[in-house]
Amino acid sequence: GGEEEEKARGEAAEDLCEMALDPDLLLLRDDGEEEFAGAKLEETEVRSVASNQSEMEYSSLQDMPKELDPSAVLPLDCLLAFVFFDANWCGYLHRRDLERILLTLGIRLSAEQAKQLVSRVVAQNICQYRSLQYSRAEALDDGLPEDVLFGNLDLLPPSGKSTKPGAAPTEHKGLVPHNGSLINVGSLLQRAEQQDSGRLYLENKIHTLELKLEESHNRFSATEVTNKTLAAEMQELRARLAEAEETARTVERQKNQLQRQMQDFRRRLTPLHLEMQRIVEKADSWVEKEEPTPSN
């Protein structure tokens, strides 16, 4: 009875895997389904991975590459896990949801480690798990050492109940525990180098801007001196113009005065001229009278 039940369960799992790989079975999300909420992830929240995408989002993914080229063949249990978390059988899982799933496995991975693992099977922020390679073998030896499967558990402080009894603590290169958190020293050094490079770039930029500012200040000073010189010359020209205008007004007044004097002289000379003309005429008449008449 137990063997038959196990066999039936295995056949059901294989049938479910075949249905999951069938391209005709593709469901889209309902708009009413909720997304992950809060920092604490429950099992029902994790299962809503693929059901949180709209029909428009999926239609925009049709142009993405259909075939990924993974370096390993996965067991059918992985396909069943994908189907479990893909509640509506959309055929893909998003990067952020895969990262959240890895963070709930209990092996204390850091966010950076989860991103690096997910990036191996993700293209353009989605993982089309139907394109991955699977095997029906009972067990696959993928060559992963045991300490890798335990994640960062060896870096946790020792407790009364050990996760791996009898196992010696494993040294993880580049990871250092600090205040209950794992610090990636290599990543910190890389960020420090990037920040230092950014600082040097900003310092060079500031130095260049300071040189340009000094050059602009010198140009402004030279322009200001030129403006002052031009203003002084303009003031002098204005003074000369005012003096010339005053001289012109004086000459105009003198001209008007001379014109009035000439008109006055003309009025006075006219009677004298007439009087002198009468005197001349009288003198001529007297001369004619005094001259003797010639005798025959």
MIVO-731229 format. One record per residue (C-alpha): residue in three letters; z, y, x. Coordinates in nm, 3 decimals. Last residue first. Layout:
N
+------+---------+---------+---------+
| rest |      up |   north |    east |
+------+---------+---------+---------+
|  ALA |       Z |       Y |       X |
...
+------+---------+---------+---------+
//
This chain:
296
+------+---------+---------+---------+
| rest |      up |   north |    east |
+------+---------+---------+---------+
|  ASN |  -7.894 |  18.551 |   2.620 |
|  SER |  -7.524 |  18.555 |   2.646 |
|  PRO |  -7.290 |  18.241 |   2.683 |
|  THR |  -6.986 |  18.229 |   2.446 |
|  PRO |  -6.663 |  18.285 |   2.621 |
|  GLU |  -6.396 |  17.995 |   2.639 |
|  GLU |  -6.071 |  18.100 |   2.477 |
|  LYS |  -6.138 |  17.931 |   2.145 |
|  GLU |  -6.227 |  17.592 |   2.294 |
|  VAL |  -5.916 |  17.590 |   2.504 |
|  TRP |  -5.702 |  17.662 |   2.204 |
|  SER |  -5.852 |  17.368 |   2.010 |
|  ASP |  -5.789 |  17.131 |   2.298 |
|  ALA |  -5.428 |  17.240 |   2.322 |
|  LYS |  -5.380 |  17.183 |   1.952 |
|  GLU |  -5.521 |  16.827 |   1.978 |
|  VAL |  -5.298 |  16.752 |   2.273 |
|  ILE |  -4.994 |  16.875 |   2.084 |
|  ARG |  -5.086 |  16.663 |   1.783 |
|  GLN |  -5.115 |  16.351 |   2.005 |
|  MET |  -4.783 |  16.427 |   2.170 |
|  GLU |  -4.617 |  16.441 |   1.828 |
|  LEU |  -4.775 |  16.111 |   1.724 |
|  HIS |  -4.658 |  15.942 |   2.043 |
|  LEU |  -4.311 |  16.085 |   2.003 |
|  PRO |  -4.297 |  15.955 |   1.647 |
|  THR |  -4.398 |  15.600 |   1.764 |
|  LEU |  -4.169 |  15.594 |   2.067 |
|  ARG |  -3.844 |  15.567 |   1.868 |
|  ARG |  -3.953 |  15.277 |   1.646 |
|  ARG |  -4.098 |  15.098 |   1.947 |
|  PHE |  -3.779 |  15.150 |   2.144 |
|  ASP |  -3.579 |  14.997 |   1.860 |
|  GLN |  -3.818 |  14.698 |   1.841 |
|  MET |  -3.786 |  14.655 |   2.216 |
|  GLN |  -3.406 |  14.671 |   2.191 |
|  ARG |  -3.403 |  14.408 |   1.912 |
|  GLN |  -3.627 |  14.177 |   2.117 |
|  LEU |  -3.405 |  14.229 |   2.422 |
|  GLN |  -3.098 |  14.129 |   2.219 |
|  ASN |  -3.271 |  13.820 |   2.080 |
|  LYS |  -3.372 |  13.718 |   2.431 |
|  GLN |  -3.021 |  13.776 |   2.561 |
|  ARG |  -2.875 |  13.560 |   2.282 |
|  GLU |  -3.125 |  13.284 |   2.354 |
|  VAL |  -3.046 |  13.304 |   2.726 |
|  THR |  -2.676 |  13.264 |   2.648 |
|  ARG |  -2.747 |  12.968 |   2.412 |
|  ALA |  -2.958 |  12.803 |   2.682 |
|  THR |  -2.683 |  12.856 |   2.939 |
|  GLU |  -2.430 |  12.695 |   2.700 |
|  GLU |  -2.665 |  12.400 |   2.643 |
|  ALA |  -2.711 |  12.364 |   3.019 |
|  GLU |  -2.334 |  12.366 |   3.069 |
|  ALA |  -2.287 |  12.103 |   2.795 |
|  LEU |  -2.561 |  11.891 |   2.950 |
|  ARG |  -2.402 |  11.922 |   3.290 |
|  ALA |  -2.066 |  11.816 |   3.148 |
|  ARG |  -2.231 |  11.524 |   2.965 |
|  LEU |  -2.402 |  11.425 |   3.287 |
|  GLU |  -2.067 |  11.427 |   3.465 |
|  GLN |  -1.911 |  11.214 |   3.192 |
|  MET |  -2.206 |  10.974 |   3.208 |
|  GLU |  -2.164 |  10.946 |   3.582 |
|  ALA |  -1.793 |  10.874 |   3.539 |
|  ALA |  -1.868 |  10.612 |   3.269 |
|  LEU |  -2.132 |  10.451 |   3.489 |
|  THR |  -1.881 |  10.425 |   3.772 |
|  LYS |  -1.615 |  10.282 |   3.537 |
|  ASN |  -1.866 |  10.032 |   3.397 |
|  THR |  -1.962 |   9.926 |   3.747 |
|  VAL |  -1.595 |   9.874 |   3.835 |
|  GLU |  -1.545 |   9.672 |   3.513 |
|  THR |  -1.854 |   9.463 |   3.586 |
|  ALA |  -1.722 |   9.387 |   3.932 |
|  SER |  -1.382 |   9.293 |   3.785 |
|  PHE |  -1.546 |   9.077 |   3.516 |
|  ARG |  -1.759 |   8.904 |   3.776 |
|  ASN |  -1.449 |   8.837 |   3.982 |
|  HIS |  -1.266 |   8.705 |   3.674 |
|  SER |  -1.564 |   8.482 |   3.588 |
|  GLU |  -1.557 |   8.342 |   3.939 |
|  GLU |  -1.182 |   8.285 |   3.911 |
|  LEU |  -1.229 |   8.112 |   3.576 |
|  LYS |  -1.508 |   7.896 |   3.717 |
|  LEU |  -1.285 |   7.799 |   4.008 |
|  GLU |  -0.998 |   7.727 |   3.766 |
|  LEU |  -1.233 |   7.519 |   3.549 |
|  THR |  -1.334 |   7.313 |   3.851 |
|  HIS |  -0.968 |   7.264 |   3.947 |
|  ILE |  -0.886 |   7.164 |   3.587 |
|  LYS |  -1.170 |   6.911 |   3.588 |
|  ASN |  -1.058 |   6.775 |   3.921 |
|  GLU |  -0.703 |   6.745 |   3.788 |
|  LEU |  -0.831 |   6.585 |   3.467 |
|  TYR |  -1.029 |   6.327 |   3.665 |
|  LEU |  -0.730 |   6.258 |   3.887 |
|  ARG |  -0.510 |   6.212 |   3.579 |
|  GLY |  -0.766 |   5.983 |   3.417 |
|  SER |  -0.780 |   5.775 |   3.732 |
|  ASP |  -0.400 |   5.763 |   3.736 |
|  GLN |  -0.398 |   5.665 |   3.369 |
|  GLN |  -0.650 |   5.391 |   3.437 |
|  GLU |  -0.450 |   5.273 |   3.736 |
|  ALA |  -0.131 |   5.273 |   3.526 |
|  ARG |  -0.313 |   5.083 |   3.252 |
|  GLN |  -0.424 |   4.824 |   3.505 |
|  LEU |  -0.074 |   4.802 |   3.645 |
|  LEU |   0.067 |   4.754 |   3.295 |
|  SER |  -0.193 |   4.488 |   3.218 |
|  GLY |  -0.109 |   4.305 |   3.538 |
|  VAL |   0.263 |   4.331 |   3.466 |
|  ASN |   0.228 |   4.179 |   3.121 |
|  ILE |   0.570 |   4.245 |   2.970 |
|  LEU |   0.736 |   3.994 |   2.742 |
|  SER |   1.007 |   4.131 |   2.517 |
|  GLY |   1.377 |   4.049 |   2.479 |
|  ASN |   1.490 |   4.343 |   2.687 |
|  HIS |   1.245 |   4.259 |   2.967 |
|  PRO |   1.081 |   3.924 |   3.025 |
|  VAL |   0.809 |   3.931 |   3.295 |
|  LEU |   0.455 |   3.798 |   3.256 |
|  GLY |   0.203 |   3.827 |   3.543 |
|  LYS |   0.212 |   3.465 |   3.646 |
|  HIS |   0.400 |   3.238 |   3.416 |
|  GLU |   0.655 |   3.020 |   3.594 |
|  THR |   0.752 |   2.707 |   3.406 |
|  PRO |   1.111 |   2.618 |   3.334 |
|  ALA |   1.183 |   2.252 |   3.404 |
|  ALA |   1.155 |   2.011 |   3.115 |
|  GLY |   1.444 |   1.778 |   3.033 |
|  PRO |   1.451 |   1.878 |   2.668 |
|  LYS |   1.168 |   2.105 |   2.566 |
|  THR |   1.285 |   2.352 |   2.298 |
|  SER |   1.634 |   2.358 |   2.447 |
|  LYS |   1.937 |   2.377 |   2.223 |
|  GLY |   2.226 |   2.564 |   2.385 |
|  SER |   2.000 |   2.853 |   2.483 |
|  PRO |   1.812 |   2.957 |   2.794 |
|  PRO |   1.649 |   3.302 |   2.785 |
|  LEU |   1.288 |   3.291 |   2.668 |
|  LEU |   1.019 |   3.264 |   2.933 |
|  ASP |   0.970 |   2.892 |   2.879 |
|  LEU |   0.880 |   2.958 |   2.515 |
|  ASN |   0.585 |   3.171 |   2.622 |
|  GLY |   0.310 |   2.934 |   2.507 |
|  PHE |   0.430 |   2.574 |   2.460 |
|  LEU |   0.073 |   2.439 |   2.461 |
|  VAL |   0.014 |   2.597 |   2.801 |
|  ASP |   0.315 |   2.414 |   2.944 |
|  GLU |   0.169 |   2.081 |   2.831 |
|  PRO |  -0.147 |   2.120 |   3.032 |
|  LEU |  -0.474 |   2.152 |   2.841 |
|  GLY |  -0.729 |   1.882 |   2.931 |
|  ASP |  -0.897 |   1.878 |   2.593 |
|  ASP |  -0.816 |   1.512 |   2.534 |
|  LEU |  -0.945 |   1.457 |   2.184 |
|  ALA |  -0.771 |   1.233 |   1.937 |
|  GLU |  -0.891 |   1.042 |   1.632 |
|  ALA |  -1.254 |   1.125 |   1.694 |
|  ARG |  -1.436 |   1.292 |   1.403 |
|  SER |  -1.560 |   1.576 |   1.625 |
|  TYR |  -1.612 |   1.945 |   1.553 |
|  GLN |  -1.844 |   2.212 |   1.691 |
|  LEU |  -1.809 |   2.569 |   1.567 |
|  SER |  -2.070 |   2.729 |   1.339 |
|  ARG |  -1.867 |   2.665 |   1.023 |
|  TYR |  -1.580 |   2.857 |   1.183 |
|  GLN |  -1.764 |   3.186 |   1.156 |
|  CYS |  -1.505 |   3.393 |   1.342 |
|  ILE |  -1.529 |   3.765 |   1.267 |
|  ASN |  -1.476 |   4.089 |   1.463 |
|  GLN |  -1.834 |   4.115 |   1.596 |
|  ALA |  -1.820 |   3.768 |   1.749 |
|  VAL |  -1.490 |   3.581 |   1.761 |
|  VAL |  -1.430 |   3.240 |   1.922 |
|  ARG |  -1.312 |   3.339 |   2.271 |
|  SER |  -1.186 |   3.681 |   2.154 |
|  VAL |  -0.912 |   3.508 |   1.954 |
|  LEU |  -0.741 |   3.382 |   2.269 |
|  GLN |  -0.753 |   3.722 |   2.443 |
|  LYS |  -0.625 |   3.901 |   2.133 |
|  ALA |  -0.335 |   3.657 |   2.096 |
|  GLN |  -0.243 |   3.709 |   2.461 |
|  GLU |  -0.244 |   4.087 |   2.413 |
|  ALA |  -0.022 |   4.062 |   2.105 |
|  SER |   0.228 |   3.851 |   2.296 |
|  LEU |   0.267 |   3.484 |   2.221 |
|  ARG |   0.608 |   3.359 |   2.112 |
|  ILE |   0.524 |   2.991 |   2.060 |
|  GLY |   0.637 |   3.008 |   1.696 |
|  LEU |   0.294 |   2.966 |   1.538 |
|  THR |   0.321 |   3.295 |   1.346 |
|  LEU |   0.161 |   3.513 |   1.616 |
|  LEU |  -0.143 |   3.285 |   1.623 |
|  ILE |  -0.195 |   3.339 |   1.249 |
|  ARG |  -0.165 |   3.716 |   1.293 |
|  GLU |  -0.432 |   3.712 |   1.564 |
|  LEU |  -0.659 |   3.505 |   1.340 |
|  ASP |  -0.608 |   3.760 |   1.061 |
|  ARG |  -0.694 |   4.051 |   1.289 |
|  ARG |  -1.012 |   3.882 |   1.406 |
|  HIS |  -1.141 |   3.804 |   1.059 |
|  LEU |  -1.202 |   3.455 |   0.928 |
|  TYR |  -1.537 |   3.309 |   0.818 |
|  GLY |  -1.695 |   3.069 |   0.572 |
|  CYS |  -1.590 |   3.256 |   0.258 |
|  TRP |  -1.408 |   2.948 |   0.137 |
|  ASN |  -1.180 |   3.130 |  -0.109 |
|  ALA |  -0.846 |   3.053 |   0.059 |
|  ASP |  -0.977 |   3.057 |   0.415 |
|  PHE |  -0.635 |   2.974 |   0.568 |
|  PHE |  -0.651 |   2.610 |   0.462 |
|  VAL |  -1.024 |   2.584 |   0.538 |
|  PHE |  -0.959 |   2.699 |   0.895 |
|  ALA |  -0.670 |   2.452 |   0.926 |
|  LEU |  -0.891 |   2.170 |   0.795 |
|  LEU |  -1.152 |   2.264 |   1.054 |
|  CYS |  -0.886 |   2.254 |   1.324 |
|  ASP |  -0.772 |   1.912 |   1.203 |
|  LEU |  -1.131 |   1.795 |   1.236 |
|  PRO |  -1.097 |   1.805 |   1.612 |
|  LEU |  -1.260 |   2.082 |   1.815 |
|  VAL |  -1.538 |   2.042 |   2.071 |
|  ALA |  -1.498 |   2.283 |   2.361 |
|  SER |  -1.702 |   2.553 |   2.538 |
|  PRO |  -1.795 |   2.732 |   2.222 |
|  ASP |  -2.154 |   2.848 |   2.168 |
|  LEU |  -2.156 |   3.045 |   1.847 |
|  GLU |  -2.442 |   3.003 |   1.606 |
|  LYS |  -2.510 |   3.219 |   1.303 |
|  PRO |  -2.554 |   3.547 |   1.489 |
|  MET |  -2.476 |   3.843 |   1.261 |
|  ASP |  -2.738 |   3.966 |   1.014 |
|  GLN |  -2.557 |   3.820 |   0.713 |
|  LEU |  -2.237 |   4.009 |   0.797 |
|  SER |  -2.314 |   4.318 |   0.587 |
|  SER |  -2.338 |   4.094 |   0.281 |
|  TYR |  -1.986 |   3.974 |   0.355 |
|  GLU |  -1.841 |   4.324 |   0.357 |
|  MET |  -2.024 |   4.414 |   0.037 |
|  GLU |  -1.882 |   4.106 |  -0.135 |
|  SER |  -1.532 |   4.216 |  -0.047 |
|  GLN |  -1.298 |   4.068 |   0.212 |
|  ASN |  -0.931 |   3.987 |   0.147 |
|  SER |  -0.991 |   3.625 |   0.049 |
|  ALA |  -1.056 |   3.537 |   0.411 |
|  VAL |  -0.700 |   3.568 |   0.534 |
|  SER |  -0.502 |   3.517 |   0.210 |
|  ARG |  -0.345 |   3.201 |   0.353 |
|  VAL |  -0.133 |   3.408 |   0.592 |
|  GLU |   0.028 |   3.593 |   0.303 |
|  THR |   0.110 |   3.267 |   0.123 |
|  GLU |   0.272 |   3.133 |   0.440 |
|  GLU |   0.488 |   3.442 |   0.481 |
|  LEU |   0.428 |   3.710 |   0.742 |
|  LYS |   0.705 |   3.961 |   0.816 |
|  ALA |   0.559 |   4.297 |   0.930 |
|  GLY |   0.479 |   4.418 |   0.582 |
|  ALA |   0.188 |   4.352 |   0.350 |
|  PHE |  -0.112 |   4.128 |   0.416 |
|  GLU |  -0.386 |   4.195 |   0.167 |
|  GLU |  -0.379 |   4.147 |  -0.210 |
|  GLU |  -0.629 |   3.970 |  -0.433 |
|  GLY |  -0.761 |   4.173 |  -0.723 |
|  ASP |  -1.108 |   4.221 |  -0.583 |
|  ASP |  -1.173 |   3.849 |  -0.594 |
|  ARG |  -1.311 |   3.713 |  -0.270 |
|  LEU |  -1.644 |   3.545 |  -0.219 |
|  LEU |  -1.721 |   3.177 |  -0.238 |
|  LEU |  -1.956 |   2.976 |  -0.021 |
|  LEU |  -2.034 |   2.612 |  -0.089 |
|  ASP |  -2.408 |   2.594 |  -0.026 |
|  PRO |  -2.354 |   2.603 |   0.351 |
|  ASP |  -2.174 |   2.264 |   0.341 |
|  LEU |  -1.937 |   2.258 |   0.639 |
|  ALA |  -1.629 |   2.299 |   0.417 |
|  MET |  -1.754 |   2.025 |   0.185 |
|  GLU |  -1.788 |   1.788 |   0.480 |
|  CYS |  -1.437 |   1.879 |   0.595 |
|  LEU |  -1.298 |   1.817 |   0.244 |
|  ASP |  -1.469 |   1.478 |   0.234 |
|  GLU |  -1.319 |   1.395 |   0.573 |
|  ALA |  -0.973 |   1.495 |   0.448 |
|  ALA |  -1.016 |   1.284 |   0.134 |
|  GLU |  -1.122 |   0.988 |   0.348 |
|  GLY |  -0.813 |   1.032 |   0.563 |
|  ARG |  -0.588 |   1.047 |   0.255 |
|  ALA |  -0.749 |   0.733 |   0.113 |
|  LYS |  -0.693 |   0.554 |   0.444 |
|  GLU |  -0.330 |   0.665 |   0.453 |
|  GLU |  -0.277 |   0.545 |   0.095 |
|  GLU |  -0.445 |   0.214 |   0.175 |
|  GLU |  -0.224 |   0.171 |   0.480 |
|  GLY |   0.090 |   0.247 |   0.279 |
|  GLY |   0.000 |   0.000 |   0.000 |
+------+---------+---------+---------+
//
